[in-house]
Amino acid sequence: MADSDGPVVELADLLRHPDDLDKISFLKSEFTRKKAAIDGRLKIGLKDQLEVTQAGMDSVSDGQRTVNQIKEEMMKIDRLCAEAQNMIRDFPNINLVSQVHRNFTQVEVMKANIESFDDNLKDLEQLLREDDQDMENQPNLLNVHHGLTKLRDIRDEAMDQIKRASDKSLESHLQDYFTRLDDVIEWFDDHVGTACMNLIPLVQADNKGMVVRLALVIEEEEKSDKKVKALQDAQREYKDLASRFKSITSGPKQLRGYKEKFLKAIEFYAQPKFDNAEQRFLEEPNKLANIMKWYFNDLYVVKMGMVDLMPKKWKIFKTYTDIYHSMMHNWLIKRVDDPDLSPPHMLSIIDWSEKYYSKMSKLGYSEADLKPHVLDDREGELVREYRQLIVKSVDEWMERMFVADKKSFTERKPDSLDNNEHGYFRTRTLGDMWRMLKEQASVAGDSGRTDVAEGVFDAMFRALKSRQSMWQKMVDEEAIKYRSPAADQEGMQFFQDWLVAIANDQIACIDDNEEAGQLGYLSRFQRDLEPLVTQKYFVHANIELDVLRNGFVDLGTHCITTFVSLIFKVDFRSTVTDFFTSKWYNELAMKRIATTFDDYVSDYAKVLHHSLLDILIEELADELLVHYLSSVRNKGAKFRRSDPFNDKLADDVRAAFEFFQSVNTKPELANIVSVDFSLIKKKWEVVRRMAALLEADKASVVAVYEDFKREFWDLQLSWVESVLRARDDFDRSMLSSVKAKAGQVYVQRGPETIMSKVK
């Protein structure tokens, strides 16, 4: 559809305006000219194609005629043979006498051969013994081969005759007689095989005579095998005709395969070298070029020293190159298909392809000349696999480390945490994790490819985010076990130690001290990343690093928040429930809480990072304030006009302030804690506003609420209702007036205040 619309669209582009209609005649003549030119080219192409087709058909016809002529000539020859027999008188008798004479001659020859067979065999054995003493030269190789060839032909002819005879009783005896020949042949084959396996060393030793003798033997055997193959084909296709000609049926009867064995010996010679290369490659993958020097040295020896010593038709240099290249291809493919292949080994193989073809070009072979491609054109795939190997390694390392952490964390094993040089609690795998990431980043960088490095860093970002999420999930799951009133509190201290260690880990990731020249793990990671990626990716990476940095902060804060929440759920479970009840007036609950806070801060001051210690104290202040304000919902909470609740509230605030104000001045916390008490004091201002709601007369409650709401925009109406219901003079009209005012008051939203946590 798109093709058919093309001319219409083009025409529409040419005729955009009314004035363009004047161009129609010009466009018509132009299109007519172009059409005529195209038609002319099509006619010429069609004519050429027809001529080629016709020439092909003529060639087929000529071939068919030639085949028919040969067939007719063969039929004439067969007919003349039959007619010649009828033209000569007494031809059958003459032919019979001739056959008897030939048979008699053959028997005499065979008898002489059999009688001399054993002596000839002994002579060959003596020659082989002499060659055993000089395997590097084997001066008798040609003589032995010539003699063995004759003896083989005698044996084959004798066995062939006995098989065609009517009486086969002597066949087994004849086979036993020729048994020694097989032993000598095996002896000779060992000599030939030894020479084939040492062909390159022979050339290097300039032993040209030995190489030429070996080549002559293999060449003669190759000719013999071709003759046998032709005879077998002729007997299979033209059995009757072949049996008539003695010249066809005489000579060797079996394929000996010396040429094939010679080619196989090239592989056998190279295979141990490949095996040795494999072992060295596994140990030193970055030295593959040095490991494979022998490969190119062998081919160079063949090119410079062997070509002139071998039959030209063998194309010996190409033969060696094809065999060696095929073995190199198979060796490399086996390596890259190994599921246990490491990234350094994969990278070495990827880099090897270009080096390999560069070296082969110096020997005269281009990449196109060598089939198949040494890596099956899988470089792109291998690069992706190389990247995936690193990613897989990163994922496996991260998984193993987290499994180990989870086991230690959930089992609360003693001595499962470490202390750094400052004495802070730390998990044992954090340093190992960042060290592993640095090593894998280095491996990715060794590829010299930014796409590999960028893919690996993407995987690292995912792994780090996943680790943050898993830690938070695991912390929450473990914390639930201690939140229930009936929960077993055994192991809670270890859990709190772990929370501190995990929080410290997060700070270690992002703790940069520029004055001291010390960088956190994440900043060092960013420094290592930059030279390995493109500038465009580095912009993206900075965004990911910011996300990770915020994630580390969030996880560290979450651990401290969980730590504080457990204090209230476990240590203050019964204390908080008494706030604002009748028992509250007679007890010093807030002082007990402050004392407990002081114990926790003192215990953990030296094992918790100083920046987290400030957060811990601030969280204690916030959590205490939230629980204090929320206690208006306690069962039995009631504020009576006759009770001194206002004074009691002031006492509680003073007790809390006494602790939070003192942490900065304690000698043991000097230079460690730097809590801004003014911020804590400002947050606790809400206690005064709660007191105002409690002591205001009914007519003033709405005004007090409005003032409270304007100062704290996220003040929850449900909490205000609970405060009002705790008044001993509460009535529904008071609540209705506040709700009505809540619908009328417009406040500007801003950052969350402490009241957002008080529901």
C-alpha positions in Angstrom: 0.0 0.0 0.0 2.8 2.3 0.9 4.6 1.6 -2.4 1.5 2.4 -4.5 1.0 5.7 -2.6 4.6 6.8 -3.3 4.1 8.3 -6.8 0.8 10.0 -5.6 2.6 11.5 -2.7 5.5 12.6 -4.9 3.1 14.2 -7.4 1.3 16.0 -4.5 4.7 17.4 -3.4 5.4 18.7 -6.9 1.9 20.4 -7.3 1.5 22.2 -4.0 0.2 25.5 -5.4 -2.1 26.5 -8.3 0.9 28.1 -10.1 2.5 24.6 -10.2 -0.2 23.5 -12.8 1.9 25.3 -15.4 4.6 22.7 -14.8 2.4 19.8 -15.9 3.7 19.7 -19.5 7.3 19.9 -18.4 6.7 17.1 -15.8 5.0 15.0 -18.4 7.9 15.2 -20.8 10.4 14.6 -17.9 8.5 11.5 -16.7 8.2 10.2 -20.3 12.0 10.6 -20.8 12.7 8.7 -17.5 10.2 6.0 -18.5 11.9 5.5 -21.9 15.3 5.2 -20.2 14.1 2.7 -17.7 12.3 0.7 -20.5 15.6 0.6 -22.4 17.6 -0.7 -19.5 14.9 -3.3 -18.9 15.1 -4.5 -22.5 18.9 -4.8 -22.4 18.7 -6.7 -19.1 16.0 -9.0 -20.5 18.1 -9.6 -23.6 21.2 -10.5 -21.6 19.2 -12.8 -19.4 17.7 -14.6 -22.4 21.1 -15.1 -23.9 22.5 -16.6 -20.7 19.5 -18.9 -20.4 19.8 -20.0 -24.0 23.5 -20.6 -23.7 22.8 -22.8 -20.6 20.2 -24.8 -22.5 22.6 -25.3 -25.4 25.2 -26.6 -23.1 22.8 -29.1 -21.6 21.8 -30.2 -25.1 25.5 -30.6 -26.1 26.2 -32.7 -23.0 23.3 -34.9 -23.7 24.5 -35.5 -27.2 28.0 -36.3 -26.0 26.6 -38.9 -23.5 24.6 -40.5 -26.2 27.6 -40.7 -28.5 29.7 -42.4 -25.9 26.9 -44.8 -25.2 26.7 -45.7 -28.9 30.5 -46.1 -29.2 30.6 -48.5 -26.2 27.8 -50.6 -27.8 29.8 -50.8 -31.1 32.9 -52.0 -29.2 30.9 -54.6 -27.4 29.3 -55.7 -30.7 32.7 -55.9 -32.5 34.1 -58.1 -29.7 31.3 -60.5 -30.1 31.5 -60.5 -33.9 35.4 -61.0 -33.8 34.9 -64.3 -31.9 32.7 -65.6 -34.7 35.0 -64.5 -37.5 38.0 -66.7 -36.3 37.6 -70.5 -36.9 38.2 -72.6 -33.8 38.2 -69.4 -31.7 36.8 -71.2 -28.6 39.7 -73.8 -28.7 42.3 -71.1 -29.3 40.9 -69.0 -26.5 40.8 -72.0 -24.1 44.5 -72.9 -24.9 45.4 -69.2 -24.4 43.6 -69.1 -21.0 45.4 -72.4 -20.0 48.8 -70.8 -20.9 48.0 -67.7 -18.9 46.9 -69.6 -15.9 50.0 -71.8 -16.0 52.2 -68.7 -16.2 50.3 -67.1 -13.3 50.7 -70.3 -11.3 54.5 -70.3 -11.9 54.7 -66.6 -10.9 52.6 -67.2 -7.8 54.6 -70.2 -6.9 57.9 -68.2 -7.2 56.4 -65.4 -5.2 55.2 -67.7 -2.4 58.6 -69.5 -2.2 60.5 -66.2 -2.0 57.9 -64.5 0.3 59.5 -65.6 3.6 63.0 -64.5 2.5 61.8 -61.2 1.2 59.9 -60.6 4.5 63.1 -61.3 6.5 65.0 -58.8 4.4 62.3 -56.2 5.1 62.5 -57.0 8.8 66.3 -56.5 8.7 65.8 -53.1 7.0 63.2 -52.0 9.7 65.6 -53.1 12.4 68.3 -50.9 10.9 65.8 -48.0 10.8 64.9 -48.6 14.4 68.5 -47.5 15.2 68.1 -44.2 13.2 64.5 -43.1 13.5 65.3 -39.5 12.7 66.5 -40.5 9.2 65.0 -44.0 8.4 67.2 -44.4 5.3 65.5 -47.7 4.3 62.0 -46.2 4.3 61.5 -46.2 0.6 63.0 -49.7 0.1 60.8 -51.1 2.9 57.7 -49.5 1.4 58.5 -50.8 -2.1 59.1 -54.3 -0.8 56.0 -54.3 1.4 53.9 -53.1 -1.5 55.0 -56.1 -3.6 54.3 -58.5 -0.7 50.9 -56.9 -0.1 50.0 -57.4 -3.7 51.1 -61.0 -3.6 49.0 -61.7 -0.6 46.0 -59.9 -1.9 46.2 -61.7 -5.3 46.7 -65.1 -3.6 43.7 -64.5 -1.2 41.6 -63.3 -4.1 42.4 -66.4 -6.1 41.7 -68.8 -3.2 38.3 -67.1 -2.6 37.4 -67.5 -6.3 38.5 -71.1 -6.3 36.0 -74.0 -5.9 38.2 -75.6 -3.3 38.7 -73.3 -0.3 40.2 -75.8 2.1 43.6 -74.1 1.9 42.3 -70.6 2.7 42.9 -70.8 6.5 46.4 -72.2 5.9 47.2 -69.4 3.5 46.0 -66.8 6.0 48.3 -68.3 8.7 51.2 -68.1 6.2 50.7 -64.4 5.7 50.3 -63.5 9.4 53.9 -62.4 9.7 53.3 -59.8 6.9 50.7 -58.1 9.1 53.2 -57.8 11.9 55.8 -56.2 9.6 53.1 -53.9 8.1 52.3 -52.7 11.6 56.0 -52.3 12.3 56.3 -50.2 9.1 53.2 -48.2 10.0 54.8 -47.3 13.4 57.8 -45.9 11.5 55.6 -43.9 9.2 53.5 -42.7 12.1 56.6 -41.6 14.0 57.8 -39.6 11.0 54.4 -38.0 10.5 54.2 -37.0 14.2 57.6 -35.4 14.0 57.2 -33.7 10.6 57.6 -30.2 11.9 60.6 -31.0 14.1 62.2 -32.7 11.1 61.7 -29.6 9.0 63.1 -27.5 11.8 66.1 -29.8 12.0 66.6 -29.3 8.2 66.2 -33.1 7.6 64.8 -32.6 4.1 65.7 -36.2 3.0 63.5 -37.8 5.6 60.6 -35.4 4.8 60.8 -36.1 1.1 61.0 -39.9 1.6 57.9 -39.7 3.8 56.1 -37.6 1.2 56.9 -40.1 -1.5 55.5 -43.0 0.5 52.3 -41.1 1.3 51.9 -40.0 -2.3 52.3 -43.6 -3.6 49.8 -44.9 -1.2 47.4 -42.1 -2.2 47.7 -43.1 -5.8 47.1 -46.7 -4.8 44.0 -45.8 -2.8 42.6 -43.9 -5.8 43.1 -46.9 -8.0 41.4 -49.2 -5.5 38.6 -46.7 -5.1 38.2 -46.5 -8.9 38.2 -50.3 -9.1 35.6 -50.6 -6.4 33.4 -48.0 -8.1 33.8 -49.8 -11.4 33.0 -53.2 -10.0 29.9 -51.8 -8.3 28.6 -49.9 -11.3 29.9 -52.2 -14.2 30.6 -55.5 -12.6 30.4 -57.6 -15.8 32.6 -55.2 -17.8 35.2 -54.8 -15.1 35.6 -58.6 -14.7 36.7 -58.9 -18.3 39.8 -56.8 -18.0 42.8 -58.3 -16.1 44.5 -54.8 -15.8 41.5 -53.6 -13.9 41.4 -56.5 -11.4 45.1 -56.8 -10.7 47.0 -54.8 -8.1 45.9 -53.7 -4.5 42.5 -54.7 -3.4 41.9 -52.7 -0.2 42.1 -49.0 0.8 45.1 -48.5 3.1 44.3 -44.8 4.1 47.9 -43.6 4.5 46.9 -40.1 3.3 44.1 -39.9 5.9 46.4 -41.2 8.6 48.9 -38.6 7.6 46.3 -35.8 8.0 45.2 -37.3 11.3 48.8 -37.2 12.5 48.8 -33.5 12.0 45.9 -33.3 14.5 47.6 -35.7 16.9 50.7 -33.7 16.8 48.9 -30.4 17.6 46.4 -31.8 20.2 48.9 -32.2 23.1 49.9 -28.6 22.5 46.3 -27.5 22.7 45.8 -29.5 25.9 48.9 -27.9 27.5 47.6 -24.5 26.3 44.3 -25.2 28.0 46.0 -25.8 31.4 48.1 -22.7 31.1 45.2 -20.6 30.0 43.2 -21.7 33.0 46.0 -20.5 35.2 46.9 -17.3 33.3 44.0 -16.2 31.1 45.7 -12.8 30.4 48.6 -14.6 28.6 46.7 -16.3 25.8 48.8 -14.7 23.1 52.0 -15.9 24.7 50.5 -19.4 25.3 49.6 -19.7 21.6 53.0 -18.8 20.1 53.6 -22.4 19.1 50.6 -22.3 16.9 51.9 -19.6 14.6 55.5 -20.9 14.8 54.3 -24.3 13.5 52.5 -22.7 10.5 55.5 -20.5 9.8 57.7 -23.6 9.7 55.3 -25.3 7.3 55.1 -22.3 5.0 58.9 -21.7 4.9 60.3 -25.2 5.1 57.8 -27.8 4.1 56.0 -26.5 1.0 58.8 -27.3 -1.4 59.3 -30.8 0.0 55.7 -32.0 -0.5 53.7 -32.6 -3.7 52.2 -29.3 -4.9 48.8 -30.8 -5.3 48.6 -31.4 -1.6 48.8 -27.6 -0.9 50.4 -28.6 2.4 50.4 -25.1 3.9 46.7 -24.7 3.3 46.2 -28.2 4.6 48.0 -27.5 7.8 46.3 -24.1 8.1 42.8 -25.6 7.7 43.5 -28.3 10.2 45.0 -26.0 12.8 42.3 -23.4 12.3 39.6 -26.0 12.8 41.3 -27.1 16.0 41.7 -23.5 17.2 38.0 -22.9 16.5 36.9 -26.1 18.3 39.2 -25.3 21.3 37.8 -21.7 21.7 34.2 -22.7 21.2 34.6 -25.4 23.8 36.0 -22.8 26.2 33.2 -20.2 25.6 30.5 -22.9 26.0 31.9 -24.0 29.4 29.2 -22.9 31.9 32.0 -22.4 34.5 34.0 -20.0 32.4 35.1 -17.0 34.4 34.9 -13.4 33.2 38.7 -13.0 32.8 38.9 -16.1 30.6 35.9 -14.9 28.6 37.5 -11.5 28.1 40.8 -13.0 27.0 39.0 -15.1 24.3 37.1 -12.1 23.1 40.3 -10.1 22.7 42.0 -13.1 21.1 39.9 -13.1 18.0 41.3 -9.8 16.6 44.9 -10.8 17.6 44.4 -14.2 15.9 43.4 -12.8 12.6 46.1 -10.2 12.7 48.7 -12.9 13.1 47.2 -15.1 10.4 47.2 -12.2 8.0 51.0 -12.1 8.4 51.0 -15.7 7.2 49.0 -14.7 4.2 45.5 -15.6 5.3 42.7 -13.0 5.5 39.8 -13.5 7.8 37.6 -14.4 4.8 40.0 -17.2 3.9 39.6 -19.0 7.2 36.3 -20.9 7.6 34.5 -21.2 9.9 35.1 -18.0 11.8 37.3 -18.8 14.8 34.5 -17.7 17.2 31.5 -18.4 14.9 31.0 -14.6 14.7 29.8 -14.6 18.3 31.9 -11.7 19.6 28.8 -9.6 20.2 27.1 -12.5 22.0 30.3 -13.2 23.9 30.5 -9.6 25.1 27.0 -9.9 26.4 27.8 -13.2 28.0 31.0 -11.7 29.5 28.9 -8.9 31.0 26.4 -11.4 32.2 29.1 -13.5 33.8 30.2 -10.5 35.8 26.5 -9.7 36.7 26.0 -13.3 37.7 29.1 -13.2 39.9 27.9 -10.0 41.5 24.4 -11.4 42.2 25.9 -14.7 43.6 28.3 -12.8 45.9 25.5 -10.5 47.1 23.2 -13.5 47.7 25.8 -15.5 49.6 26.7 -12.5 51.8 23.1 -11.7 52.6 22.3 -15.3 53.4 25.3 -15.3 55.8 24.1 -12.0 57.4 20.5 -13.3 57.6 21.6 -16.4 59.4 23.7 -14.6 61.9 21.0 -11.9 62.3 18.0 -14.2 62.9 20.0 -16.7 65.1 21.5 -13.8 67.2 24.8 -15.5 67.2 27.3 -14.1 69.8 30.4 -12.5 68.3 28.7 -12.2 64.9 29.4 -8.4 64.8 32.7 -6.6 64.4 33.9 -3.3 65.7 35.7 -0.9 63.4 38.7 1.2 64.3 36.4 3.7 66.2 34.7 0.9 68.2 31.4 1.2 66.3 29.4 -2.0 65.7 29.6 -3.2 62.1 28.4 -6.3 60.2 31.2 -8.5 58.9 30.2 -8.5 55.3 30.1 -4.8 54.5 33.8 -4.4 53.7 33.8 -7.7 51.7 30.8 -6.5 49.7 32.4 -3.2 48.6 35.7 -5.0 47.9 33.9 -7.5 45.7 32.1 -4.7 43.8 35.4 -2.9 43.2 37.0 -6.1 41.9 34.1 -6.9 39.6 34.1 -3.3 38.3 37.8 -3.7 37.6 37.0 -6.9 35.6 34.3 -5.0 33.6 36.8 -2.2 33.0 39.4 -4.6 31.7 37.1 -5.4 28.7 37.8 -1.8 27.4 34.1 -1.6 26.5 31.9 1.0 28.1 28.7 -1.0 27.3 30.0 -3.9 29.4 31.0 -1.7 32.3 27.6 0.2 32.2 25.6 -3.0 32.1 27.6 -4.3 35.2 27.1 -1.0 37.1 23.4 -1.2 36.4 23.3 -4.6 37.9 25.3 -3.3 40.9 22.8 -0.5 41.5 20.0 -3.0 41.4 21.8 -5.3 43.8 22.5 -2.5 46.3 18.9 -1.3 46.2 17.7 -4.8 46.7 20.1 -5.2 49.6 18.6 -2.1 51.2 15.1 -3.3 50.7 15.9 -6.8 52.1 17.5 -5.4 55.2 14.6 -3.2 55.9 12.1 -6.0 55.4 14.1 -8.3 57.6 14.4 -5.7 60.4 10.6 -5.2 60.3 9.9 -8.9 60.4 12.2 -9.4 63.4 10.9 -6.3 65.2 7.3 -7.7 65.1 8.4 -10.6 67.3 9.0 -8.2 70.2 6.0 -5.8 69.8 3.4 -8.2 71.2 2.8 -7.9 75.0 3.2 -11.7 75.3 6.4 -11.9 73.2 9.5 -13.6 74.6 12.1 -10.8 75.1 15.1 -13.1 75.0 17.6 -12.0 72.4 16.2 -8.4 72.2 19.6 -6.9 73.2 21.3 -8.8 70.4 18.6 -7.5 68.1 19.3 -3.9 69.2 23.0 -4.5 68.7 22.3 -5.6 65.2 20.1 -2.6 64.6 23.0 -0.4 65.6 25.4 -2.3 63.4 23.2 -2.1 60.4 22.7 1.6 60.9 26.4 2.1 61.3 26.9 0.2 58.0 24.7 2.7 56.2 26.7 5.7 57.5 30.0 4.0 56.5 28.7 3.8 53.0 28.1 7.6 52.8 30.4 9.0 55.4 32.7 11.4 53.6 35.3 13.4 55.5 36.8 15.8 53.0 39.0 17.5 55.6 40.7 14.2 56.5 40.7 13.1 52.9 38.5 10.0 53.7 35.7 8.9 51.5 32.8 6.6 52.2 32.3 3.4 50.3 29.8 5.0 47.9 32.0 7.9 47.0 34.9 5.6 46.3 32.6 3.5 44.2 31.6 6.6 42.3 35.3 7.5 41.8 36.1 4.1 40.4 33.0 4.2 38.1 33.7 7.5 36.3 36.6 6.5 34.1 34.9 3.3 32.9 31.7 4.8 31.5 30.6 7.4 29.0 29.8 10.9 30.2 26.1 10.4 29.3 26.0 7.3 31.5 27.8 9.0 34.3 25.0 11.6 34.5 22.6 8.7 34.9 24.9 7.0 37.4 24.9 10.1 39.6 21.2 9.9 39.8 21.3 6.3 40.8 24.1 7.1 43.4 21.9 9.8 44.9 19.0 7.3 45.2 21.4 4.8 46.9 22.7 7.5 49.2 19.2 8.5 50.2 18.4 4.8 50.7 21.4 4.4 53.0 20.2 7.4 55.0 16.6 6.0 55.1 17.7 2.5 56.2 20.0 3.8 58.9 17.3 6.1 60.2 14.8 3.3 60.0 17.0 1.1 62.2 17.3 3.8 64.8 13.5 4.5 64.7 12.9 0.7 65.2 15.4 0.7 68.0 13.5 3.5 69.8 10.1 2.1 69.1 11.1 -1.2 70.8 12.2 0.7 73.9 8.6 2.0 74.2 7.0 -1.3 73.3 9.1 -3.3 75.7 10.7 -1.1 78.4 7.8 1.4 78.8 4.9 -0.8 77.9 3.3 -0.5 81.4 4.6 3.0 82.1 3.0 4.8 79.2 -0.4 3.3 79.8 -0.5 5.0 83.2 -0.1 8.5 81.8 -3.0 10.9 82.6 -4.7 8.3 84.8 -5.2 8.6 88.6 -1.8 6.8 89.1 0.0 9.4 87.1 -0.3 12.1 89.7 1.5 10.0 92.4 4.3 8.5 90.3 7.5 9.8 88.7 7.1 8.0 85.4 8.8 10.6 83.3 11.9 10.5 85.5 12.1 6.7 85.2 11.9 7.1 81.4 14.6 9.8 81.5 16.8 7.4 83.5 16.3 4.6 81.1 17.1 6.9 78.2 20.3 7.9 80.0 21.3 4.2 80.3 20.7 3.5 76.7 22.6 6.5 75.5 25.5 5.7 77.8 25.6 2.0 76.7 25.5 2.7 73.0 27.4 6.0 72.8 30.7 4.3 72.0 29.4 1.7 69.5 27.0 3.9 67.6 28.2 6.4 65.0 28.2 9.9 66.4 25.8 11.2 63.7 23.4 8.4 64.5 23.7 9.1 68.2 22.2 12.6 67.6 19.4 11.0 65.6 18.8 8.5 68.4 18.4 11.2 71.0 16.1 13.2 68.7 14.1 10.1 68.0 13.8 9.4 71.7 12.5 12.9 72.2 10.0 12.7 69.3 8.8 9.2 70.3 8.4 10.1 73.9 6.4 13.2 72.9 4.2 11.3 70.5 3.5 8.6 73.2 2.9 11.3 75.8 0.4 13.1 73.7 -1.3 9.9 72.5 -1.8 8.9 76.1 -5.0 11.0 76.3 -6.6 7.8 74.8 -5.4 5.7 77.7 -8.1 3.8 79.6 -9.0 5.9 82.6 -7.3 9.1 81.3 -9.2 12.0 82.7 -8.4 15.7 83.5 -10.5 17.1 86.3 -10.8 20.8 87.1 -10.0 20.0 90.7 -6.8 18.0 89.9 -3.4 19.7 89.5 -2.9 18.3 86.0 -1.3 21.5 84.7 1.4 21.3 87.4 2.0 17.6 86.6 2.4 18.3 82.9 4.9 20.9 83.7 6.8 18.5 86.0 6.9 15.9 83.2 8.2 18.4 80.7 10.9 19.6 83.1 12.0 16.0 83.8 12.3 15.3 80.1 14.1 18.5 79.4 16.5 17.8 82.2 17.7 14.7 80.3 17.7 16.1 76.8 19.5 19.3 77.9 22.2 17.3 79.8 23.4 15.0 77.1 25.5 17.7 75.5 27.3 18.5 78.8 28.1 15.0 80.0 31.9 14.4 80.0 31.6 10.9 78.5 29.6 12.3 75.6 31.9 15.3 74.9 32.7 15.8 71.3 30.3 13.0 70.4 26.8 14.4 70.8 25.7 17.7 69.4 21.9 17.7 69.9 20.1 21.0 69.2 18.0 21.2 72.4 16.2 24.3 71.1 14.6 22.2 68.4 13.4 19.6 71.0 12.1 22.4 73.2 10.2 23.9 70.3 8.5 20.5 69.5 7.5 20.0 73.1 5.7 23.4 72.9 2.6 21.3 71.9 2.3 20.0 75.5 1.6 23.6 76.5 -1.0 23.9 73.8 -2.6 20.6 74.9 -2.8 22.0 78.4 -4.5 25.1 77.0 -7.2 22.9 75.4 -7.6 21.1 78.7 -7.9 24.2 81.0 -9.7 26.6 78.7 -13.3 27.3 79.5 -15.9 26.0 77.1 -16.3 29.3 75.4 -12.6 29.7 74.7 -11.9 26.1 73.4 -12.7 27.0 69.8 -10.2 29.9 69.8 -7.5 27.8 71.5 -8.1 25.1 68.8 -7.9 27.6 66.0 -4.6 29.1 67.3 -3.2 25.5 67.7 -4.3 24.6 64.1 -2.7 27.6 62.6 0.6 26.9 64.2 0.5 23.1 63.5 -1.3 22.7 60.2 -1.3 18.8 60.4 -3.0 18.8 63.8 -5.4 15.8 63.7 -9.0 16.5 64.6 -9.3 12.9 66.0 -6.6 13.6 68.6 -8.2 17.0 69.5 -11.5 15.1 70.1 -9.7 12.7 72.4 -8.2 15.6 74.4 -11.6 17.2 74.8 -13.3 13.9 75.8 -10.6 13.6 78.5 -12.0 16.8 80.2 -14.3 16.2 83.1 -16.7 18.9 81.7 -16.8 17.5 78.2 -20.1 17.8 76.3 -21.0 17.3 72.6 -21.6 21.0 71.9 -18.0 21.7 72.7 -16.9 19.1 70.1 -19.4 20.3 67.6 -18.1 23.8 67.8 -14.5 22.6 67.3 -15.5 20.5 64.3 -17.4 23.4 62.8 -14.4 25.7 63.2 -12.1 23.0 61.7 -14.2 23.2 58.5 -13.8 26.9 58.3 -10.1 27.3 59.2 -7.8 27.4 56.2 -4.1 26.8 56.9 -1.1 26.8 54.6 0.4 23.4 54.3 4.1 23.1 55.0 6.7 20.6 56.3 5.3 17.9 58.5 5.3 18.8 62.2 5.4 16.5 65.2 1.6 16.5 65.2 1.5 14.5 62.0 2.6 11.5 64.1 -0.1 12.0 66.8 -3.2 10.4 65.4 
